[in-house]
Amino acid sequence: MCWFRRLMVCSLIACLLLTSCLSLQPPSPIWPAGVPPRNAAIASAPITLEVWLAADYINTPPIQALIHDFQAAYPNITIKTKDDILWENMRKEVEFAITQGEPPDVAHNHAFAMGAQGLAEQVDDLWHVWNAEQDFMPGAMEDVLWKEHYYGVPLDINALFTIYNKRLFREADLPPLSATWTFDDLSVIAPRLTKPDGSQYALALSASGWTITGLINAAGGDLLTERNGRVTATLDDPHVRSILQLYHTMSLKDQHATLPPPIERQTDHPVALFQNGKVAMFFSGPWDLARLRQEAPNMMDDVGTAPLPRGRSPMAGGSVQGGGSLFIPRGARNREAAFEFMKWAVSDPYAKRMAVELGRYPVRTELYEDPALQSDPLLRPFYDQLKRARPYKLEAYVQANDTWKNVVKSTFDPSMDLNQVLDQAQVELQQEIDEVEQAVSGSGKP
């Protein structure tokens, strides 16, 4: 029986050693490829991370995969989400949560604007440790920088361009749009793409301040400039006036373009009209190409793309930059875990899926070398516009941005006096911008 006792003793020792090892080294998940390395500082204590992304992002497969994988990699972290916040309502939702002392840990908008409005935590120290600025497109970094400080991590980037129906152009005996088409060309082709009975219009217009700013940039103008160190409103720029007049004339006088719906969210109406063959063109971004592929795959052979029409100015040919970023709302409790989640969100597995599946394009330069992002000819005008797109910086100034939105809405008023509206708005915008800038310099804080 001695051999039996020795066997039992050895087995007992082996069990004790195994138990000891298991207690000292908890099981680690299989680490996903292409994501940031494990951050030991957030890997032990229980954390509940509240993440608010816009409603048209949060429940998509790429974002759900991100949330699942992050929790699997960090079993101590539980992610809670809200799935009913529209992009345009995010600022108000975050602001209210901050006033209640219950801010989320991660939110979604333009981080530079949230920093300017005092709603986002500064994250210079976390960027310094990460040391990844050089990996990002310069335009994408502008979405998180305010007064030379970082307020978030860029998530995706886009630019406005033209989407049109090649079949309707053929039926009107018109050639496809060229890469150098102009606003003069638009005035010529619009009557030929419009049917007198109202069954078809040349263009779907949007009352979005961001969209019309893209056309102003394409004409060679802008809404803001810096003169002698002062941020200056430029609603007196002739290009601003000409684009607003174009909107007014096409929609109300000539009736070659549809009137936008009187609602806050302007992005759904143009693409719906386009799918139904009611309009020959609309101005949008790559997300609507992805939407058309999902909702109207049978019409994709007739879909064409082009840059925005150009103005005559040497500065013409631009666009407006869009996209968004993730930020940490002021007072959030889990700052480091939130930033780690944001780093994961822009890593390869999720950034590539967002581009291919959602039309939400990456902010890291190297991802544009991926053949999957280079093979679609419909995206060439987007890539071209992205090089010359300018950020919509007016969004940093809440009251001034609201004033501009009201100007755009008034464009569709038949009784509008354009010169009077712009002269008054120029004064109001400048006062509102000056107040923000003076408050920043007076506080000594960005």
Secondary structure, 3 states (H helix, E strand, C coil): CHHHHHHHHHHHHHHHHHHHHHHHCCCCCCCCCCCCCCCHHHCCCCEEEEEECCHHHHCCHHHHHHHHHHHHHCCCEEEEEECCCCHHHHHHHHHHHHHCCCCCCEEEECHHHHHHCCCECCCHHHHHHHCCHHHECHHHHHCCEECCEECCEEEEEEECEEEEEHHHHHHCCCCCCCCCCEHHHHHHHCHHHCCCCCCCEEEECCCCHHHHHHHHHHHCCCCEEEECCEEEECCCCHHHHHHHHHHHHHHHHCCCEECCCCCCCCCHHHHHHHHCCCEEEEEECHHHHHHHHHHCHHHHHHEEEECCCECCCCCCCCEEEEEEEEECECCCCCHHHHHHHHHHHCCHHHHHHHHHHHCCECCEHHHHHCHHHHCCHHHHHHHHHHHHEEECHHHHCHHHHHHHHHHHHHCCCCCCCHHHHHHHHHHHHHHHHHHHHHHHHHHCCC
